[in-house]
């Protein structure tokens, strides 16, 4: 808690996958850097065990995005590439555990 500002501070984990895998999107007259959907999915799986009440909502997001990622082979290859070369062993293990526990077939 930062009393002088009246805010509660919370550490954010595993953001590297989001920061390293972005795309530029035109919104109105401005360009905005946003995470690739593949990175977003992996990030949600990595942080799932830390999410408390938000676990279910995050898994629904993953479940809804995966079919779109799989539709296009190049998009699916990006998911595989980020998983294989963009995550640490610990992060891959977290993804694998959440997928196993929730019957999610990431690479089925």
QUIVEN-V17809 format. One line per field, one symbol per residue. ss: DSSP state (H for helix, E for strand, C for the rest). psi: psi as a letter, one per 30 degrees, with the letter a starting at -180 (. if undefined). burial: b if it has 9 or more other ideal C-beta (glycine too) atoms within 8 Angstrom, else e. Layout:
BEGIN
ss->???
psi->???
burial->???
END
This chain:
BEGIN
ss->CECCCCECCCCCCCCHHHHHCEEEEEECCEEEEEECHHHHHHHHHHHHHHCHHHHHHHHHHHHHHHHHHHHCHHHHHHHHHHHHHCCCHHHHHHHHHHHHHCCCCCCC
psi->kjeffhlkkkkklhfeeeefillkkjjbgkkkklkkeeeeeeeeeefefffbffeeeeeeeeefeeeeefekeeeeeeeeeeeefflleeeeeeeeeeeefghkjeh.
burial->eeeeeeeeeeeeeeeebbeebbeeeeeeeeeeeebbbbbbbbbbbbbbeebeeebeebbebbeebbebbeeeeebbebbbbbbeebbeeebbebbebbbeeeebebee
END
